[in-house]
Structures are given as C-alpha cells and as structure tokens.
Amino acid sequence: MIPITTVRFGPEEEALVLEVLRSGQLAQGAYVERFEREFADLHGVSHAVAVNNGTTALVVAMEALGIGPGDEVITSPFTFVATLNAILEAGATARFADIGEDFNISTEGIEPLVTERTKAIMPVHLYGYMADMQPIMDVATRHGLRVVEDAAQAVAAEYHGRRAGSYDVGSFSLYATKNLNTGEGGVVTTNDDAVADRLRLLRNQGMRQRYQYEVAGHNYRLTNLAAAVGLPQLGRIEEVSDIRRRNAAALRDGLADIDGLVLPSEPAEGRTHVYHQFTVRVTGDAAISRDGAIDELTRRGIGCGIYYPKVVFDYDCYRDHPGVVAADVPNAFRAASEVISLPVHPYLTDADLDEIVRTVREVFSA
Ligand SMILES: *Cc1c(COP(=O)(O)O)cnc(C)c1O
C-alpha cells in the first residue's frame, strides 16, 4: 500500500520535544516565539502569530480586521469546509466566486460580487498553488477591501518572488496532514503592526499584561511542545517542497496522454507550487468513472483521495444558513465530481512513483 500521506519525524524533533518536556514549560513561551520568528522570516513578513489551529487562524484574522456580523467575505466554493466555517464563526456572510482551471478562485468572478457590505476577499491557495494574487489585490485596492489568504495548504509557496501570506493577512494550518505538521496548529502572518498587535491580544484572552484586559479575547495559543515539533521542519521545508515538486514532475511525465485524465496545469510563470496535493481530473472521456477509479486504485494499493467531494456550501447544514449565499459555480461543481488526488508526499521512492504511474495507467486503460 502506498499511502496518500506519510508523516515522519526525526532526531531533531525528538531532541527539541524532549528539551521542552525537561524545561517544564509546555504552554506558549520561548519555543513558540522562536517558531514565529522563523516562520515570519521564511514568508518574508514582519509578523507571524502562532495559534492553536488553522481554523482559529482564519477566525482571529477576520476578528483582528474587524470583520463580523453584517460584513461579507468573498471566497472560493472549492475548499475545505474550515474556510466557510471560519467566516461563519466570525459572524460574517460568505459569498462565492467560481474557480478557474487551476482550482483557485477566478479573479473575474470576484468584482461582480462586491457590495457595500464586502469587507474582504479570502482566496484559498488550494493544493499548495497560489491564487492569482496581483489581480485579486487590484480588486481589493479598487474597493478598499482587506485580503485574508487561506494559505493552509501553501506554506512557503511563491508568487512572483513573494511568499504566501505576505500580501495583507495570511492564515496557515499546521494540522497533521499539512506540509508542515505539529499535529494541530496555525499561524497568522502580516506586515501590519496594528493587526499583529490585535492578533496577539485576541489570542491570549485580550490580555497585554497579566490581568490587563483590553478586548474580549480567546485562548487560541499554540504550545511550546507543538512549536518544538515544527521548528526543525521549518529548516527543511524548502527541501521538502523541492522533493514534492520532483515527485509531481515524475507523475506528470508518467501520466501524460491518458484519455480522460487531465493533469494539474503547469504552474504559471513566476509561481512555485508546493504540491500539498497532486490532483488530476477524470473526465467523461476516461475508460472508467472517477469513483470507479478511486475504488480500483485503492484495491490495487494506491492511496488516493477526493479533495473535495462537494462544493463547500452544498450540504444541508448550509442550505438555509443566513451566512451562506449559494452561487452558480459550475466549474466548482465539475471539479468536485472529477478530482482525484494521488500520493506526492516526500517519502515516495522512485519505485513507489513507478508503481503509481503503472497502476494508474492500468486502471485507465479500457
Ligand atoms: C486544513 C485547512 C484549514 C483549517 O486548518 P485546521 O488546522 O485543520 O483547522 C483551512 N483551510 C484549508 C484550505 C485547509 O486545507
């Protein structure tokens, strides 16, 4: 069985976790600060604020920007549910612009959705590939909007020399399956000093000095233990992204020219993909259906997944939700019915890659 993700930690993580244990300081402290400094440097921003997960990172990012009830946020309909849940938890209303060929929000779809209630655009850098940020920032500037990047899957991804999370406010996840993993965890990045200050307050009960409360806050803190797991990975993340890109290139070569199998589009000029997922589409021209292919690949020992099987608002619990404005998003519906993600993780061997290619070719031959 070749799993869709493999997680391994080494002696560096073990040593640092042990150091934290022996220090007795398990909660937020010096290791979190070190992690924040290095995470900020990696993404070329002045502030990184670590929090307890990627969903609270999105929530607190919006709260720090003053986004709440009555405000609208424009996002992608083809994303993990946390993107939507965070908008709802902030008390705002979600609107959706359809996606393009690269699975990310299509820029032309955003501007027609802007109303006097719109406060922010929330592009999602799906599968580790950054949305087309320049036109998104142009729309934001024209309408005085904030931009919150959902960069949960895009640690260290690049767009014309700028890193994910470096545009206005960025939100990352350190969840167990993400490219940088502390089990649970999240990070908010920004160059805005005032926003960073507010993020730090909100994360820690609204407290600047002990028992000096300035706002009604939360406990969204990350632990030193989690930071100790993350710190060594920060040092390796470029290497890991390179390996993911190399694996993606091997899959791309091996899987070319299969009827009905559409490979992920080549990264546009100036953008670096970090391949959180390598996602293909199965069209009607294929010898097997998408769901049939999933069953066959699984049976033959190739781990695969559907990210995501439905458009994010297409569930009963959102049908009559006052914070969800359903939209006509045919590309997102089509993607949900066509996608399969294949293993691309950094522990694949050449033999694994050959095996994936051979098996996919077999499954898609009539
Ligand atoms: C993982 C993820 C999140 C949420 O992160 P958690 O750490 O699981 O809370 C948000 N958005 C996207 C696109 C994600 O993939």
PDBQT file of the ligand as one rigid body, heavy atoms in Angstrom, charges set to zero:
ROOT
HETATM    1  C1  LIG A 401      -6.572  22.475   6.783  1.00  0.00    +0.000 C 
HETATM    2  C2  LIG A 401      -7.285  23.653   6.232  1.00  0.00    +0.000 A 
HETATM    3  C3  LIG A 401      -7.854  24.638   7.048  1.00  0.00    +0.000 A 
HETATM    4  C4  LIG A 401      -8.002  24.511   8.530  1.00  0.00    +0.000 C 
HETATM    5  O1  LIG A 401      -6.929  24.152   9.243  1.00  0.00    +0.000 OA
HETATM    6  P1  LIG A 401      -7.056  23.311  10.601  1.00  0.00    +0.000 P 
HETATM    7  O2  LIG A 401      -5.686  23.414  11.165  1.00  0.00    +0.000 OA
HETATM    8  O3  LIG A 401      -7.450  21.926  10.225  1.00  0.00    +0.000 OA
HETATM    9  O4  LIG A 401      -8.069  23.967  11.459  1.00  0.00    +0.000 OA
HETATM   10  C5  LIG A 401      -8.404  25.755   6.438  1.00  0.00    +0.000 A 
HETATM   11  N1  LIG A 401      -8.435  25.888   5.113  1.00  0.00    +0.000 NA
HETATM   12  C6  LIG A 401      -7.931  24.957   4.293  1.00  0.00    +0.000 A 
HETATM   13  C7  LIG A 401      -7.983  25.181   2.825  1.00  0.00    +0.000 C 
HETATM   14  C8  LIG A 401      -7.347  23.802   4.815  1.00  0.00    +0.000 A 
HETATM   15  O5  LIG A 401      -6.866  22.864   3.985  1.00  0.00    +0.000 OA
ENDROOT
TORSDOF 0
